[in-house]
Amino acid sequence: MENENIQPELPADSSELPSVPSGAPAPEFAPQADFGQLRQATEAVRTELGKVIVGQQNLVELLLTAILADGHVLIEGVPGVAKTLTAKLLARTLSIPFSRLQFTPDLMPSDVLGTSVFRPQKAEFEFRPGPIFASVVLIDEINRAPAKTQSALFEVMEERHITQDGVTYPMPEPFLVLATQNPIEQEGTYRLPEAQLDRFLFKVNVGYPTPEEEIAILQGHHAGFGSTALDVVQPVLSADQIKTLRAQVRRQHVEPKLLEYIARLVGQTRIHKGLYLGASPRASLALLNGAKALAALRGRDFVTPEDIQFLAPAVLRHRILLTPEREMEGVSTDEIVRQIIQQIEVPR
């Protein structure tokens, strides 16, 4: 009996370790998270999108990352590169309310948020919600509305509620804004305020398809994929599933040295000689949350420097402003971001 507190020696060969009984706490060497459900859900979304969309792997990955990170996305590209189509199809894969807004110069804030209507029977005003009250809101050509309408998005994008006549109305959960804009056409457009741009988690630049992808697009269209092709995409992810996956992503492990790496990357934008305006602390939070979601999307329960580097252009390109000299030289914000990534030592 005197030896009853002595622990038995564990065998050297890990394969000889005793099995853990069902319901017992996980051993210390077990993975921190099992992303099987997350990978299954996101692969189902990719499969549904792949029924119609050819290519655009980068755009799809960033959109899925934004959903998991609970952030909004600004999609920029020339007409005809499937910006709006991809956003619409993504919304179809989610079993949550969807609405679409076409921004125009005559659009008023009440057309977005809603308005109060007088009810004679009750002798009182009743709030009628606008199209912003949806879980996925697609705003097409967001830069075509004037500043007055743009300002209507400030509160709802950041705080997930609106205030009308002194009453606060919360948005449904999840709440995601997908906005598109054309960088080429300037007639009848308005530059988005910096404060609004800062509220987008990512700005994704969509380019032209490769020759092989364009041939595949032509073959699909020739084979009968017309306007009815959207019907083949089915919902595969519910609101409750998204909440569960987001909670799992928030628990991702991040080393302290990676937090310092994010801070140094963002801090460098504030002192870079080629930049007139650096990124705000909101950019640091966006890099952190986005990297945690991307790592989970790629099947890892920890963040790596590569995750941060991959997301840095999408997080920073719309939050920094070039100096007039750099603009005249034709330098892009992406080039500055690449320079900063190369300058900052990568933690090991």
N, C-alpha and C positions, 0 to 999 in steps of 0.2 A: 504493500500500500504506500510505502514511502516514495515510490517512483511514479505515482499516478499523475504528477504534474509535468513529467518529462515528455517532450514532444518526440514522436518517432522521426528518425532520419529519413529524408526524401531520397529516392533513388536518383542517381546521376543522370540516367537516361530519361528524358522528358516523356518518352512514349510509355514509360512505366508508371507515370503519375496516376494516382487514383482518380476516377471520374468524379465530377462534382455532382452531387445529388440534385434532382430537380427542385427548383425553388431556392437553392442555396445561393449566397452572394457570389458574383462573378469574381474569379481570381484577378490579382493585380495585373497580370500580363495580358488579360483579355482586351480586345479592341474597345475603345471608348464608345463607339457608336456603330450600329449596323445600318448601312445605307441601302440595303437591299430594296426596301419599299420605295425609297426616294429614286433610286436608279430605275426601278420598274415603272414608276409613274412618269418620269421625265422621258424615258425611252418610248413610252406609249404616246406622249405628246409629239416627239420627233417623228414617229412612224405615221401619225395622222397628218402632220404637216408635209411629210415627204410624199404623200399621195398627190399633192398638187404643186408644192414648191420644189423647184430644182435648184440645188446649190444653197447659197445663203447660210452655210453652216455657222459662220461667225455671228451673224445676226440672230439666229435661232438660239445659239448658246448664251449670248448676252441677254436675250429676252427671258430665257428660263432662269438665268442667274438673278435677274431683276425681280422675277416673281418670288423666288426663294428669299431674296434679300429685302423684300417689301419696299421696292423703289420704282420710280417712274422712269420712262425711257423716251428720249427724243431721237427720232429716226430721220436722218437727213440723206437725201440723194436726188438725183435728177429724175424727171418723170419716167415712168415705165419700168422701174427696177423692182417692182413688187413690194414697195414699202407698205402701202395700205393693205394690199392683199395678205401679206404675211401677218400683219397685226389682226386683221379680221379672222383669219384662219386660226391664229393662236387663241383668240377669244372663243371660237367655236369648240376648241378642244377642252375648254374649261366650262364646267356646268354651273356657271354663275351669271348674273344679269350683265348684259352688254348694251352699250349705247354708242352711237356715232354722232359726232358734231362736225359740221363743215364750217370752218371759220371763214367769215367774209367781212369786208370793211363796215358793213351796216349792222353787224351782230352786236346786240346789247348784252350787258351783264345778266339781265333778267332772263334772256334767252338761254343762258348757260345754267344759272343757279336756280331759277324758278321765281315765282312772283306771288304776291298776296292778292287773293280775289275776294271781293265783298260778297257775302251770302245774305241776301235780304231776309230769307226765312229765319236765319239765326241772328241777324242784325250784328254780324261780326265778320272780320276778315279771316280767311282761311288760306294757309300757305299751300301752293301747288308746286311740288318739287319739279325742278328742271331735269334735263338729260344728264346732268353731272351725277345724279343719284343712281349710279350703277357700280358694279364691282370692277368692270373693265370699261374704261372710257377711251374711245379712239377719237382724237382730235386731228382732223385732216387739214393740212395747210395752216398750221397754228400761227404762222407769221403773217397771215392776211387780216387778222383782227387788230384794231387800234389799241392803244395803251389802256383805255378805259375798260375794255373787255378783258385784256390780258391780266389786269389787276384783280379781276374777279377770281382768278385761279390761285392767287398767292396763298390765301388762307386754307383753301380746301386741299391743295397739294401738300402743304407742310403739316397742317394740324388735323387733317381728315375730318373736318366739319365746316359748315358755313354758319354765319350769323345773319339772320334776317329779322328785321323789326325787333331787335333785342332778344331774339330766341335763337338758341344754338341747335342746329340739326346735324347729327353725326352721319358720316358716310357708312355704307355697308362695309363689312369686312369679309374678304380682302378688298382693297381699293387700289386700282392701278390705272395710271394715265399713260397712254401710248400716243405720242404726238408725232406728226410728220411735217417736214418742211422741205422746200426746194431751194437749194443754195444758189441756183443760177438766175432764176427769174426775179427781178427786182421791182417790176411794175406792180403797184398796188399791194406791196408788202411793207411790213413794219419790223424793225429790229426788235427782237425779244429783250426785255429788260434783264440786266445781269442778275437781279434778285430772283427772277423767275427761272432763268437758266440754271441757277445754283440749286434749284429744287429738283432738278432731274438727276437721278442717280447716274445714268449713262447718257452719253450722246454717241449714237452709232452712225458711222458713215457707210452708206451702202453704195458699192461700186457696180460696174457693169459685170455681167456673167462672163465666164471664160468661153472660148469658142465651142468647147465640148458641151458646156451647160446650155449654151444657146441652141445648139443642134438638138439637144434633148427636149428643150422647150418647144421647138418647132415640131419635132416628131410627136410629142404629146398632144399638141394642138391639132395637128393633122389627123391624129388617130381618134379625135372626137372630144378632147377635153375643151369644152367651151365654157360658157358662163355657169352651166349647171354643175361644174366640177366641185364647187364648194359643198355640195350636198354629200359628198363622199366622206367629209371630215366629221367625225363624231366626238362628242364630249367624253373625256377619259379621266378628268380630274375635278373633284368637287371642292366646295369652299372648306369643308371640314378637313379634307385631306391636305389642302394648302396650308391651313393653320397648323396642322400636325407637323408637316415638313418644315415649316418656318421655325417652329419651336425647336426642332432637332438641329437646324442650322445654327441657331443662336447659341447652342451649347458647344459649338466647335472649339477645339483647342487652338490657341494662338500663343506662340512663344513671346516673352517680353521683348526679345531682340527684334522680332518682326514688328511689334508696335513702334519701337524706336525707328525702324527702317521706314515705316509709313510716314512718321512724323518728319524724318529728314527729307524724304522725297517731296512732300507737300511744302515743307519749309523752304526748300531750295527754290520753289517757284516764286517766293516772295522777295528773293534777293537776286534773281537771275537778271543779268544786264539786258537781255532781249525781251523782257516782259515788263509791261506797264502795270499790270494787275496780276497778283498771285492768287493762289487758291485759298479758300477759307477753311476753317476747321471742319465744316460740313464735308469737304472733300476727303479729309482724313477718315471721317466716319464712313463715308461711302466706300472708300478703299477697303476698310476693315470689313464691313458688312458684305461687300461684294466678294471679297476674297474668301470669306467663310462659306458663302453660298457656292462659289465656283469650286472650291475644294470638295464640298459635299457632292456637287454635280459630277465631279470626276472620281468619286468613290473613295475619298480620303477623309479621315476624321481629324486632320490637322492641316494648317495653312503653310504653304511654302513661299519663298521669295518669288518663284516663277508665277504663282497666282497673282501676286501684287503687280508684277511687271506686265503681265498680260492685260490686266484691267486698267492700268495707269492711263493709257491714252483715252479710253472711253470715259473715265472718271474726270480727267483734267482738261481735255481739249475745249470744253465749253465754259470752263471756270477761269481761264486765264486770258489775258489780252496782250497782244504783241505791242511793242513800241512802234511808233510810226516808221522809224528807220528800218526795222526788221520787216514790216509790212511792205515797204517799198522794195526791199530786196527779194520779196517773194517767198520769205520763210513761212512755214506753217507752224501752227501750235503743236502738231504731232512731232515735228522735227525737234522742237524745244524739249518736249517731254522725253524723246529718245536721248537727247544730250544729257538730261538730268539723270535718267536711269543709268547711263554709262558713267556719270561722275560719282554717284553715290555707291559706296562700298556695300557689296551684298553680304548680309550676315550668313555665317556658316554654323 
